Amino acid sequence: MRLFLAVRHGQSLFNVDKIVNGDPALDRGLSERGIEEAERLAGELAALPVDLVAVSPFPRALQTANIALAGRDVAHLVDEDLGDVRIGELEGASLAAYRDAPAHSDRKARFPGGESLDEAALRYAGACERLLARTEPVTLVVCHEIPVRYLANAAAGSGELNGPLRFVANATPYLFDEGSLRRAVERMRELAG
């Protein structure tokens, strides 16, 4: 049986400041708490052989993965499509401004200079399809809150990507076997297409 562990990065410095970041070049990395969360994740994964870690291009995701897998020789795959939502002109804005943007409540609307939530969902589905086409028995996927939430809700057959799971804890693995990840990809494509 193949296993996929989808994980949101540890708490970032931007999370602490309640600032949104959709550009990996501007990422400031993990907070002290985020480092502790990644270390806790290392303990949770210690007994599990991990064959591949697929990461978002954001430093906070790579930092989480490297702390969680410290001392292990695990192949890394950076996939641009696992990156956070491309928020365009909202880069560096407050979390409140992001939530007030029309694109936050209308999945088809694009963030000014960025992408829509549906476009992001289709990106995430594509990244997962590429992982499914590989053969590693255990893959750790370290990315962001939105793709993990979408995967969990889609795998459960929800009629919306945003629920019923609405809160994704930092550095906490959400487990998928091959069948549930395929269902998630299909459902994400159906809901976002």
PyMOL CGO cylinders between C-alpha atoms (Angstrom):
from pymol import cmd
from pymol.cgo import CYLINDER

trace = [
    CYLINDER, 0.00, 0.00, 0.00, 1.30, 3.45, -0.89, 0.3, 1, 1, 1, 1, 1, 1,
    CYLINDER, 1.30, 3.45, -0.89, 0.99, 6.19, 1.70, 0.3, 1, 1, 1, 1, 1, 1,
    CYLINDER, 0.99, 6.19, 1.70, 0.96, 9.97, 1.28, 0.3, 1, 1, 1, 1, 1, 1,
    CYLINDER, 0.96, 9.97, 1.28, 1.29, 12.31, 4.25, 0.3, 1, 1, 1, 1, 1, 1,
    CYLINDER, 1.29, 12.31, 4.25, 0.13, 15.85, 3.46, 0.3, 1, 1, 1, 1, 1, 1,
    CYLINDER, 0.13, 15.85, 3.46, 1.44, 18.40, 5.93, 0.3, 1, 1, 1, 1, 1, 1,
    CYLINDER, 1.44, 18.40, 5.93, 1.01, 22.12, 6.31, 0.3, 1, 1, 1, 1, 1, 1,
    CYLINDER, 1.01, 22.12, 6.31, 4.33, 23.83, 7.12, 0.3, 1, 1, 1, 1, 1, 1,
    CYLINDER, 4.33, 23.83, 7.12, 5.10, 24.85, 10.69, 0.3, 1, 1, 1, 1, 1, 1,
    CYLINDER, 5.10, 24.85, 10.69, 3.98, 28.27, 11.89, 0.3, 1, 1, 1, 1, 1, 1,
    CYLINDER, 3.98, 28.27, 11.89, 5.70, 30.94, 9.80, 0.3, 1, 1, 1, 1, 1, 1,
    CYLINDER, 5.70, 30.94, 9.80, 6.84, 34.41, 10.72, 0.3, 1, 1, 1, 1, 1, 1,
    CYLINDER, 6.84, 34.41, 10.72, 4.12, 35.69, 8.36, 0.3, 1, 1, 1, 1, 1, 1,
    CYLINDER, 4.12, 35.69, 8.36, 1.52, 33.63, 10.28, 0.3, 1, 1, 1, 1, 1, 1,
    CYLINDER, 1.52, 33.63, 10.28, 2.62, 35.35, 13.48, 0.3, 1, 1, 1, 1, 1, 1,
    CYLINDER, 2.62, 35.35, 13.48, 2.29, 38.80, 11.86, 0.3, 1, 1, 1, 1, 1, 1,
    CYLINDER, 2.29, 38.80, 11.86, -1.03, 37.86, 10.15, 0.3, 1, 1, 1, 1, 1, 1,
    CYLINDER, -1.03, 37.86, 10.15, 0.43, 38.79, 6.76, 0.3, 1, 1, 1, 1, 1, 1,
    CYLINDER, 0.43, 38.79, 6.76, -0.33, 36.90, 3.53, 0.3, 1, 1, 1, 1, 1, 1,
    CYLINDER, -0.33, 36.90, 3.53, 2.47, 35.66, 1.30, 0.3, 1, 1, 1, 1, 1, 1,
    CYLINDER, 2.47, 35.66, 1.30, 2.06, 34.07, -2.12, 0.3, 1, 1, 1, 1, 1, 1,
    CYLINDER, 2.06, 34.07, -2.12, 5.59, 34.65, -3.46, 0.3, 1, 1, 1, 1, 1, 1,
    CYLINDER, 5.59, 34.65, -3.46, 8.25, 32.16, -2.34, 0.3, 1, 1, 1, 1, 1, 1,
    CYLINDER, 8.25, 32.16, -2.34, 11.02, 34.71, -2.91, 0.3, 1, 1, 1, 1, 1, 1,
    CYLINDER, 11.02, 34.71, -2.91, 9.56, 36.85, -0.10, 0.3, 1, 1, 1, 1, 1, 1,
    CYLINDER, 9.56, 36.85, -0.10, 9.01, 34.04, 2.43, 0.3, 1, 1, 1, 1, 1, 1,
    CYLINDER, 9.01, 34.04, 2.43, 10.63, 34.73, 5.82, 0.3, 1, 1, 1, 1, 1, 1,
    CYLINDER, 10.63, 34.73, 5.82, 10.64, 31.14, 7.08, 0.3, 1, 1, 1, 1, 1, 1,
    CYLINDER, 10.64, 31.14, 7.08, 9.44, 29.58, 10.30, 0.3, 1, 1, 1, 1, 1, 1,
    CYLINDER, 9.44, 29.58, 10.30, 8.86, 31.18, 13.68, 0.3, 1, 1, 1, 1, 1, 1,
    CYLINDER, 8.86, 31.18, 13.68, 10.37, 29.63, 16.81, 0.3, 1, 1, 1, 1, 1, 1,
    CYLINDER, 10.37, 29.63, 16.81, 7.05, 27.89, 17.40, 0.3, 1, 1, 1, 1, 1, 1,
    CYLINDER, 7.05, 27.89, 17.40, 7.11, 26.65, 13.79, 0.3, 1, 1, 1, 1, 1, 1,
    CYLINDER, 7.11, 26.65, 13.79, 10.54, 25.13, 14.36, 0.3, 1, 1, 1, 1, 1, 1,
    CYLINDER, 10.54, 25.13, 14.36, 9.20, 23.38, 17.47, 0.3, 1, 1, 1, 1, 1, 1,
    CYLINDER, 9.20, 23.38, 17.47, 6.21, 22.10, 15.47, 0.3, 1, 1, 1, 1, 1, 1,
    CYLINDER, 6.21, 22.10, 15.47, 8.54, 20.70, 12.80, 0.3, 1, 1, 1, 1, 1, 1,
    CYLINDER, 8.54, 20.70, 12.80, 10.61, 19.02, 15.52, 0.3, 1, 1, 1, 1, 1, 1,
    CYLINDER, 10.61, 19.02, 15.52, 7.42, 17.45, 16.91, 0.3, 1, 1, 1, 1, 1, 1,
    CYLINDER, 7.42, 17.45, 16.91, 6.63, 16.23, 13.39, 0.3, 1, 1, 1, 1, 1, 1,
    CYLINDER, 6.63, 16.23, 13.39, 10.08, 14.62, 13.28, 0.3, 1, 1, 1, 1, 1, 1,
    CYLINDER, 10.08, 14.62, 13.28, 9.09, 12.56, 16.33, 0.3, 1, 1, 1, 1, 1, 1,
    CYLINDER, 9.09, 12.56, 16.33, 5.79, 11.56, 14.75, 0.3, 1, 1, 1, 1, 1, 1,
    CYLINDER, 5.79, 11.56, 14.75, 7.55, 10.39, 11.58, 0.3, 1, 1, 1, 1, 1, 1,
    CYLINDER, 7.55, 10.39, 11.58, 10.56, 8.77, 13.29, 0.3, 1, 1, 1, 1, 1, 1,
    CYLINDER, 10.56, 8.77, 13.29, 9.34, 5.17, 12.95, 0.3, 1, 1, 1, 1, 1, 1,
    CYLINDER, 9.34, 5.17, 12.95, 8.05, 5.59, 9.39, 0.3, 1, 1, 1, 1, 1, 1,
    CYLINDER, 8.05, 5.59, 9.39, 10.35, 5.10, 6.40, 0.3, 1, 1, 1, 1, 1, 1,
    CYLINDER, 10.35, 5.10, 6.40, 9.89, 8.07, 4.08, 0.3, 1, 1, 1, 1, 1, 1,
    CYLINDER, 9.89, 8.07, 4.08, 11.00, 7.51, 0.49, 0.3, 1, 1, 1, 1, 1, 1,
    CYLINDER, 11.00, 7.51, 0.49, 10.32, 10.95, -0.99, 0.3, 1, 1, 1, 1, 1, 1,
    CYLINDER, 10.32, 10.95, -0.99, 9.51, 14.42, 0.29, 0.3, 1, 1, 1, 1, 1, 1,
    CYLINDER, 9.51, 14.42, 0.29, 7.64, 16.65, -2.15, 0.3, 1, 1, 1, 1, 1, 1,
    CYLINDER, 7.64, 16.65, -2.15, 7.74, 20.28, -1.10, 0.3, 1, 1, 1, 1, 1, 1,
    CYLINDER, 7.74, 20.28, -1.10, 6.35, 23.61, -2.09, 0.3, 1, 1, 1, 1, 1, 1,
    CYLINDER, 6.35, 23.61, -2.09, 8.99, 26.09, -3.31, 0.3, 1, 1, 1, 1, 1, 1,
    CYLINDER, 8.99, 26.09, -3.31, 8.41, 28.22, -0.19, 0.3, 1, 1, 1, 1, 1, 1,
    CYLINDER, 8.41, 28.22, -0.19, 11.28, 28.23, 2.33, 0.3, 1, 1, 1, 1, 1, 1,
    CYLINDER, 11.28, 28.23, 2.33, 8.84, 27.64, 5.21, 0.3, 1, 1, 1, 1, 1, 1,
    CYLINDER, 8.84, 27.64, 5.21, 7.80, 24.33, 3.62, 0.3, 1, 1, 1, 1, 1, 1,
    CYLINDER, 7.80, 24.33, 3.62, 11.37, 23.24, 2.88, 0.3, 1, 1, 1, 1, 1, 1,
    CYLINDER, 11.37, 23.24, 2.88, 12.49, 24.24, 6.38, 0.3, 1, 1, 1, 1, 1, 1,
    CYLINDER, 12.49, 24.24, 6.38, 9.66, 22.17, 7.90, 0.3, 1, 1, 1, 1, 1, 1,
    CYLINDER, 9.66, 22.17, 7.90, 10.56, 19.16, 5.76, 0.3, 1, 1, 1, 1, 1, 1,
    CYLINDER, 10.56, 19.16, 5.76, 14.26, 19.36, 6.54, 0.3, 1, 1, 1, 1, 1, 1,
    CYLINDER, 14.26, 19.36, 6.54, 13.69, 19.62, 10.30, 0.3, 1, 1, 1, 1, 1, 1,
    CYLINDER, 13.69, 19.62, 10.30, 11.14, 16.79, 10.24, 0.3, 1, 1, 1, 1, 1, 1,
    CYLINDER, 11.14, 16.79, 10.24, 13.54, 14.54, 8.31, 0.3, 1, 1, 1, 1, 1, 1,
    CYLINDER, 13.54, 14.54, 8.31, 16.78, 15.63, 9.99, 0.3, 1, 1, 1, 1, 1, 1,
    CYLINDER, 16.78, 15.63, 9.99, 19.50, 13.02, 9.71, 0.3, 1, 1, 1, 1, 1, 1,
    CYLINDER, 19.50, 13.02, 9.71, 17.65, 11.02, 7.06, 0.3, 1, 1, 1, 1, 1, 1,
    CYLINDER, 17.65, 11.02, 7.06, 18.69, 10.66, 3.44, 0.3, 1, 1, 1, 1, 1, 1,
    CYLINDER, 18.69, 10.66, 3.44, 15.36, 11.31, 1.71, 0.3, 1, 1, 1, 1, 1, 1,
    CYLINDER, 15.36, 11.31, 1.71, 15.05, 12.45, -1.90, 0.3, 1, 1, 1, 1, 1, 1,
    CYLINDER, 15.05, 12.45, -1.90, 13.53, 15.94, -2.27, 0.3, 1, 1, 1, 1, 1, 1,
    CYLINDER, 13.53, 15.94, -2.27, 11.22, 17.04, -5.06, 0.3, 1, 1, 1, 1, 1, 1,
    CYLINDER, 11.22, 17.04, -5.06, 10.31, 20.73, -5.24, 0.3, 1, 1, 1, 1, 1, 1,
    CYLINDER, 10.31, 20.73, -5.24, 7.02, 21.20, -7.10, 0.3, 1, 1, 1, 1, 1, 1,
    CYLINDER, 7.02, 21.20, -7.10, 6.01, 24.77, -7.96, 0.3, 1, 1, 1, 1, 1, 1,
    CYLINDER, 6.01, 24.77, -7.96, 2.38, 23.65, -8.15, 0.3, 1, 1, 1, 1, 1, 1,
    CYLINDER, 2.38, 23.65, -8.15, 2.38, 22.86, -4.41, 0.3, 1, 1, 1, 1, 1, 1,
    CYLINDER, 2.38, 22.86, -4.41, 3.01, 26.54, -3.64, 0.3, 1, 1, 1, 1, 1, 1,
    CYLINDER, 3.01, 26.54, -3.64, 0.59, 28.76, -1.78, 0.3, 1, 1, 1, 1, 1, 1,
    CYLINDER, 0.59, 28.76, -1.78, -2.19, 30.65, -3.60, 0.3, 1, 1, 1, 1, 1, 1,
    CYLINDER, -2.19, 30.65, -3.60, -0.79, 33.28, -5.95, 0.3, 1, 1, 1, 1, 1, 1,
    CYLINDER, -0.79, 33.28, -5.95, -2.32, 36.42, -4.46, 0.3, 1, 1, 1, 1, 1, 1,
    CYLINDER, -2.32, 36.42, -4.46, -0.77, 39.02, -6.77, 0.3, 1, 1, 1, 1, 1, 1,
    CYLINDER, -0.77, 39.02, -6.77, -1.29, 42.57, -5.53, 0.3, 1, 1, 1, 1, 1, 1,
    CYLINDER, -1.29, 42.57, -5.53, -2.27, 41.37, -2.06, 0.3, 1, 1, 1, 1, 1, 1,
    CYLINDER, -2.27, 41.37, -2.06, 1.31, 40.23, -1.41, 0.3, 1, 1, 1, 1, 1, 1,
    CYLINDER, 1.31, 40.23, -1.41, 2.30, 41.47, 2.05, 0.3, 1, 1, 1, 1, 1, 1,
    CYLINDER, 2.30, 41.47, 2.05, -1.26, 42.56, 2.91, 0.3, 1, 1, 1, 1, 1, 1,
    CYLINDER, -1.26, 42.56, 2.91, -2.98, 41.71, 6.16, 0.3, 1, 1, 1, 1, 1, 1,
    CYLINDER, -2.98, 41.71, 6.16, -4.88, 38.47, 6.58, 0.3, 1, 1, 1, 1, 1, 1,
    CYLINDER, -4.88, 38.47, 6.58, -8.01, 40.59, 7.06, 0.3, 1, 1, 1, 1, 1, 1,
    CYLINDER, -8.01, 40.59, 7.06, -7.49, 42.29, 3.67, 0.3, 1, 1, 1, 1, 1, 1,
    CYLINDER, -7.49, 42.29, 3.67, -7.05, 38.89, 2.04, 0.3, 1, 1, 1, 1, 1, 1,
    CYLINDER, -7.05, 38.89, 2.04, -10.28, 37.62, 3.61, 0.3, 1, 1, 1, 1, 1, 1,
    CYLINDER, -10.28, 37.62, 3.61, -12.11, 40.77, 2.48, 0.3, 1, 1, 1, 1, 1, 1,
    CYLINDER, -12.11, 40.77, 2.48, -11.02, 40.35, -1.14, 0.3, 1, 1, 1, 1, 1, 1,
    CYLINDER, -11.02, 40.35, -1.14, -13.83, 39.21, -3.48, 0.3, 1, 1, 1, 1, 1, 1,
    CYLINDER, -13.83, 39.21, -3.48, -11.67, 36.28, -4.67, 0.3, 1, 1, 1, 1, 1, 1,
    CYLINDER, -11.67, 36.28, -4.67, -11.64, 34.86, -1.13, 0.3, 1, 1, 1, 1, 1, 1,
    CYLINDER, -11.64, 34.86, -1.13, -15.40, 34.20, -1.26, 0.3, 1, 1, 1, 1, 1, 1,
    CYLINDER, -15.40, 34.20, -1.26, -15.81, 33.68, -5.02, 0.3, 1, 1, 1, 1, 1, 1,
    CYLINDER, -15.81, 33.68, -5.02, -13.69, 30.69, -6.03, 0.3, 1, 1, 1, 1, 1, 1,
    CYLINDER, -13.69, 30.69, -6.03, -13.75, 31.65, -9.71, 0.3, 1, 1, 1, 1, 1, 1,
    CYLINDER, -13.75, 31.65, -9.71, -12.63, 35.27, -9.20, 0.3, 1, 1, 1, 1, 1, 1,
    CYLINDER, -12.63, 35.27, -9.20, -8.91, 35.97, -9.41, 0.3, 1, 1, 1, 1, 1, 1,
    CYLINDER, -8.91, 35.97, -9.41, -6.95, 37.87, -6.82, 0.3, 1, 1, 1, 1, 1, 1,
    CYLINDER, -6.95, 37.87, -6.82, -5.77, 41.08, -8.57, 0.3, 1, 1, 1, 1, 1, 1,
    CYLINDER, -5.77, 41.08, -8.57, -2.60, 40.10, -10.43, 0.3, 1, 1, 1, 1, 1, 1,
    CYLINDER, -2.60, 40.10, -10.43, -2.90, 36.54, -9.13, 0.3, 1, 1, 1, 1, 1, 1,
    CYLINDER, -2.90, 36.54, -9.13, -5.02, 33.44, -9.57, 0.3, 1, 1, 1, 1, 1, 1,
    CYLINDER, -5.02, 33.44, -9.57, -8.41, 32.20, -8.43, 0.3, 1, 1, 1, 1, 1, 1,
    CYLINDER, -8.41, 32.20, -8.43, -8.90, 29.61, -5.70, 0.3, 1, 1, 1, 1, 1, 1,
    CYLINDER, -8.90, 29.61, -5.70, -10.22, 27.22, -8.35, 0.3, 1, 1, 1, 1, 1, 1,
    CYLINDER, -10.22, 27.22, -8.35, -7.06, 27.71, -10.43, 0.3, 1, 1, 1, 1, 1, 1,
    CYLINDER, -7.06, 27.71, -10.43, -5.00, 26.97, -7.32, 0.3, 1, 1, 1, 1, 1, 1,
    CYLINDER, -5.00, 26.97, -7.32, -7.07, 23.83, -6.67, 0.3, 1, 1, 1, 1, 1, 1,
    CYLINDER, -7.07, 23.83, -6.67, -6.39, 22.60, -10.19, 0.3, 1, 1, 1, 1, 1, 1,
    CYLINDER, -6.39, 22.60, -10.19, -2.66, 23.23, -9.66, 0.3, 1, 1, 1, 1, 1, 1,
    CYLINDER, -2.66, 23.23, -9.66, -2.74, 21.16, -6.48, 0.3, 1, 1, 1, 1, 1, 1,
    CYLINDER, -2.74, 21.16, -6.48, -4.61, 18.37, -8.28, 0.3, 1, 1, 1, 1, 1, 1,
    CYLINDER, -4.61, 18.37, -8.28, -1.94, 18.34, -11.01, 0.3, 1, 1, 1, 1, 1, 1,
    CYLINDER, -1.94, 18.34, -11.01, 0.87, 18.12, -8.44, 0.3, 1, 1, 1, 1, 1, 1,
    CYLINDER, 0.87, 18.12, -8.44, -0.85, 15.19, -6.74, 0.3, 1, 1, 1, 1, 1, 1,
    CYLINDER, -0.85, 15.19, -6.74, -1.43, 13.43, -10.05, 0.3, 1, 1, 1, 1, 1, 1,
    CYLINDER, -1.43, 13.43, -10.05, 2.32, 13.62, -10.71, 0.3, 1, 1, 1, 1, 1, 1,
    CYLINDER, 2.32, 13.62, -10.71, 3.00, 12.13, -7.27, 0.3, 1, 1, 1, 1, 1, 1,
    CYLINDER, 3.00, 12.13, -7.27, 0.51, 9.35, -7.93, 0.3, 1, 1, 1, 1, 1, 1,
    CYLINDER, 0.51, 9.35, -7.93, 2.38, 8.53, -11.18, 0.3, 1, 1, 1, 1, 1, 1,
    CYLINDER, 2.38, 8.53, -11.18, 5.54, 7.86, -9.15, 0.3, 1, 1, 1, 1, 1, 1,
    CYLINDER, 5.54, 7.86, -9.15, 6.30, 4.62, -7.32, 0.3, 1, 1, 1, 1, 1, 1,
    CYLINDER, 6.30, 4.62, -7.32, 7.67, 5.55, -3.88, 0.3, 1, 1, 1, 1, 1, 1,
    CYLINDER, 7.67, 5.55, -3.88, 5.83, 3.64, -1.11, 0.3, 1, 1, 1, 1, 1, 1,
    CYLINDER, 5.83, 3.64, -1.11, 5.77, 6.59, 1.35, 0.3, 1, 1, 1, 1, 1, 1,
    CYLINDER, 5.77, 6.59, 1.35, 5.70, 10.23, 0.27, 0.3, 1, 1, 1, 1, 1, 1,
    CYLINDER, 5.70, 10.23, 0.27, 5.72, 13.19, 2.62, 0.3, 1, 1, 1, 1, 1, 1,
    CYLINDER, 5.72, 13.19, 2.62, 4.14, 16.27, 1.02, 0.3, 1, 1, 1, 1, 1, 1,
    CYLINDER, 4.14, 16.27, 1.02, 4.95, 19.53, 2.81, 0.3, 1, 1, 1, 1, 1, 1,
    CYLINDER, 4.95, 19.53, 2.81, 2.97, 22.45, 1.49, 0.3, 1, 1, 1, 1, 1, 1,
    CYLINDER, 2.97, 22.45, 1.49, 0.34, 24.90, 2.80, 0.3, 1, 1, 1, 1, 1, 1,
    CYLINDER, 0.34, 24.90, 2.80, -2.97, 25.04, 4.62, 0.3, 1, 1, 1, 1, 1, 1,
    CYLINDER, -2.97, 25.04, 4.62, -5.21, 25.42, 1.56, 0.3, 1, 1, 1, 1, 1, 1,
    CYLINDER, -5.21, 25.42, 1.56, -4.00, 22.40, -0.45, 0.3, 1, 1, 1, 1, 1, 1,
    CYLINDER, -4.00, 22.40, -0.45, -4.13, 20.14, 2.62, 0.3, 1, 1, 1, 1, 1, 1,
    CYLINDER, -4.13, 20.14, 2.62, -7.65, 21.34, 3.43, 0.3, 1, 1, 1, 1, 1, 1,
    CYLINDER, -7.65, 21.34, 3.43, -8.80, 20.86, -0.16, 0.3, 1, 1, 1, 1, 1, 1,
    CYLINDER, -8.80, 20.86, -0.16, -7.31, 17.35, -0.31, 0.3, 1, 1, 1, 1, 1, 1,
    CYLINDER, -7.31, 17.35, -0.31, -8.89, 16.27, 2.97, 0.3, 1, 1, 1, 1, 1, 1,
    CYLINDER, -8.89, 16.27, 2.97, -12.33, 17.62, 2.06, 0.3, 1, 1, 1, 1, 1, 1,
    CYLINDER, -12.33, 17.62, 2.06, -12.22, 16.27, -1.50, 0.3, 1, 1, 1, 1, 1, 1,
    CYLINDER, -12.22, 16.27, -1.50, -11.10, 12.81, -0.35, 0.3, 1, 1, 1, 1, 1, 1,
    CYLINDER, -11.10, 12.81, -0.35, -14.07, 12.73, 2.03, 0.3, 1, 1, 1, 1, 1, 1,
    CYLINDER, -14.07, 12.73, 2.03, -16.41, 13.47, -0.88, 0.3, 1, 1, 1, 1, 1, 1,
    CYLINDER, -16.41, 13.47, -0.88, -17.44, 16.92, 0.33, 0.3, 1, 1, 1, 1, 1, 1,
    CYLINDER, -17.44, 16.92, 0.33, -19.49, 19.13, -1.95, 0.3, 1, 1, 1, 1, 1, 1,
    CYLINDER, -19.49, 19.13, -1.95, -17.12, 22.03, -1.26, 0.3, 1, 1, 1, 1, 1, 1,
    CYLINDER, -17.12, 22.03, -1.26, -13.37, 22.24, -0.98, 0.3, 1, 1, 1, 1, 1, 1,
    CYLINDER, -13.37, 22.24, -0.98, -13.49, 24.55, 2.05, 0.3, 1, 1, 1, 1, 1, 1,
    CYLINDER, -13.49, 24.55, 2.05, -15.39, 22.20, 4.34, 0.3, 1, 1, 1, 1, 1, 1,
    CYLINDER, -15.39, 22.20, 4.34, -16.26, 20.44, 6.49, 0.3, 1, 1, 1, 1, 1, 1,
    CYLINDER, -16.26, 20.44, 6.49, -12.59, 20.57, 7.55, 0.3, 1, 1, 1, 1, 1, 1,
    CYLINDER, -12.59, 20.57, 7.55, -11.84, 24.27, 7.92, 0.3, 1, 1, 1, 1, 1, 1,
    CYLINDER, -11.84, 24.27, 7.92, -8.78, 24.36, 10.18, 0.3, 1, 1, 1, 1, 1, 1,
    CYLINDER, -8.78, 24.36, 10.18, -5.56, 22.57, 9.27, 0.3, 1, 1, 1, 1, 1, 1,
    CYLINDER, -5.56, 22.57, 9.27, -3.04, 22.39, 12.09, 0.3, 1, 1, 1, 1, 1, 1,
    CYLINDER, -3.04, 22.39, 12.09, 0.58, 23.27, 11.40, 0.3, 1, 1, 1, 1, 1, 1,
    CYLINDER, 0.58, 23.27, 11.40, 3.06, 20.42, 10.94, 0.3, 1, 1, 1, 1, 1, 1,
    CYLINDER, 3.06, 20.42, 10.94, 0.37, 17.76, 11.40, 0.3, 1, 1, 1, 1, 1, 1,
    CYLINDER, 0.37, 17.76, 11.40, 0.20, 14.86, 8.92, 0.3, 1, 1, 1, 1, 1, 1,
    CYLINDER, 0.20, 14.86, 8.92, -3.05, 14.14, 7.09, 0.3, 1, 1, 1, 1, 1, 1,
    CYLINDER, -3.05, 14.14, 7.09, -2.89, 10.58, 5.75, 0.3, 1, 1, 1, 1, 1, 1,
    CYLINDER, -2.89, 10.58, 5.75, -3.98, 9.36, 2.33, 0.3, 1, 1, 1, 1, 1, 1,
    CYLINDER, -3.98, 9.36, 2.33, -3.58, 6.00, 0.70, 0.3, 1, 1, 1, 1, 1, 1,
    CYLINDER, -3.58, 6.00, 0.70, -3.34, 5.83, -3.08, 0.3, 1, 1, 1, 1, 1, 1,
    CYLINDER, -3.34, 5.83, -3.08, -7.09, 5.38, -3.54, 0.3, 1, 1, 1, 1, 1, 1,
    CYLINDER, -7.09, 5.38, -3.54, -8.09, 8.28, -1.30, 0.3, 1, 1, 1, 1, 1, 1,
    CYLINDER, -8.09, 8.28, -1.30, -5.56, 10.61, -2.96, 0.3, 1, 1, 1, 1, 1, 1,
    CYLINDER, -5.56, 10.61, -2.96, -6.92, 9.65, -6.39, 0.3, 1, 1, 1, 1, 1, 1,
    CYLINDER, -6.92, 9.65, -6.39, -10.47, 10.35, -5.17, 0.3, 1, 1, 1, 1, 1, 1,
    CYLINDER, -10.47, 10.35, -5.17, -9.31, 13.70, -3.83, 0.3, 1, 1, 1, 1, 1, 1,
    CYLINDER, -9.31, 13.70, -3.83, -7.73, 14.66, -7.16, 0.3, 1, 1, 1, 1, 1, 1,
    CYLINDER, -7.73, 14.66, -7.16, -10.85, 13.66, -9.09, 0.3, 1, 1, 1, 1, 1, 1,
    CYLINDER, -10.85, 13.66, -9.09, -13.16, 15.54, -6.71, 0.3, 1, 1, 1, 1, 1, 1,
    CYLINDER, -13.16, 15.54, -6.71, -10.94, 18.65, -6.76, 0.3, 1, 1, 1, 1, 1, 1,
    CYLINDER, -10.94, 18.65, -6.76, -11.02, 18.66, -10.56, 0.3, 1, 1, 1, 1, 1, 1,
    CYLINDER, -11.02, 18.66, -10.56, -14.80, 18.22, -10.52, 0.3, 1, 1, 1, 1, 1, 1,
    CYLINDER, -14.80, 18.22, -10.52, -15.41, 21.03, -8.01, 0.3, 1, 1, 1, 1, 1, 1,
    CYLINDER, -15.41, 21.03, -8.01, -12.86, 23.48, -9.44, 0.3, 1, 1, 1, 1, 1, 1,
    CYLINDER, -12.86, 23.48, -9.44, -13.22, 22.72, -13.15, 0.3, 1, 1, 1, 1, 1, 1,
]
cmd.load_cgo(trace, "trace")
